[in-house]
Amino acid sequence: MAIEAFDVVDLIRVKRDRGPLSTGQINWLIDAYIRGYVADEQMSAMTMAIFLNGMERREIRDLTMAMIESGERMNFSSLTKRTTDKHSTGGVGDKITLPLAPLVASFGVAVPQLSGRGLGHTGGTLDKLESIPGWQANISNERMRQILDEVGAVVCAAGSGLAPADGKLYALRDITGTVEAIPLIASSIMSKKIAEGTSALVLDVKFGSGAFLTDIAQSRELARTMVELGEDAGVATSALLTNMNVPIGLAIGNANEVRESVEVLEGGGPADVVELTVALAREMLAHAGQPDADVRAALSDGRAMDCWNRMIRAQGGDPSAPLPVARETHVVTADRSGLLVEQKALPFGIAAWRLGAGRARKQDPVQHAAGIDLHAKPGDAVVEGQPLFTLSADEPDRFARALEALEGSYRIGDHGDEVLTGGPLIAERIGA
Ligand code: URA
């Protein structure tokens, strides 16, 4: 048996006592964990020590690089187009990838968007796109490259070969209360994005009640850490800190979010979805050497829509096929006239999940037509009896638990009352 370079218990003690781990120690730890030499209970102690005591910038970079080295690296340098990608830390009604990828690609830039599925109250881009009849998330690397060349935008499932150490570590963090550690989140996200081979990256880091990290200071620290990791790896990276206190747009679910994205691509759609899509597109295009691109024009003149149609067809989908519609609906109406002053993202995300739009376990299917359509947003005047939102589900017995989640989640006040949105949609930009 080969002699191991380190003793894992010594390494746990170093981190427990707030010391830094060396590059060699981190490389060994990740490799030994993947090999099964370091046991889950030992890695749990290590992730808890990192959660409590943090890591230095150099350690986070080493951890990210070690996770990248655990798997394959994609390389798009042979493409004639520049590559730029976007990653969101996830939110309620966050369908921005759908209009954004074809919008940016319509400017001749390649957008290799490796996406995931939803877990818990935040939706997954692949689940949303799978509500389009025929659309396939799983494609080969070869096909991905071909679509990037021909269409420019591809949204597909990340293969298990990309940073496999992250998959194993994330599953462990999920069951040991160690997900919300900035060094671990940053290395997890950035290892996958750097391994994906994009030359530029824009991060949409959310804060607020519907976000993964609710506190803006923590989101800022996460954004800064990820921007530094990207820059250190030679990926031009910037981040927008965006407000996730209120659901994004009017649709929360899967098929309904596709419908809303298509409205944006047709030049319409809710103002907040358009604002975020345009801001992220400008950021991505600036990295691709087009800082003055007229992004709004590409939405209103059909160029982005044309790219969407080709992107969906390239993966077997029929962009003109009807989207699934739920068997049952339940409308909630205003119990008084006044001003809608509050609409909290998290309970709406949980309610949509309970209606069947999300999954509790990785292997569960989602119901594509399940979800919530909002008919009013904070700041809107409402009259007694008018519909506030519609719940959709295939099974009517799901409504009670969804309504339970929504208790106290919205409030109608008097005209002139303060509207509680937690500030502007785009709070800050981080990056060079
Ligand atoms: N998303 C990831 O990919 N990793 C994390 O740790 C958190 C969110």
Boltz pocket constraint, residues with backbone or C-beta under 6 A from the ligand:
constraints:
  - pocket:
      binder: B
      contacts: [[A, 89], [A, 170], [A, 179], [A, 184], [A, 185], [A, 186], [A, 188], [A, 189]]
      max_distance: 6.0
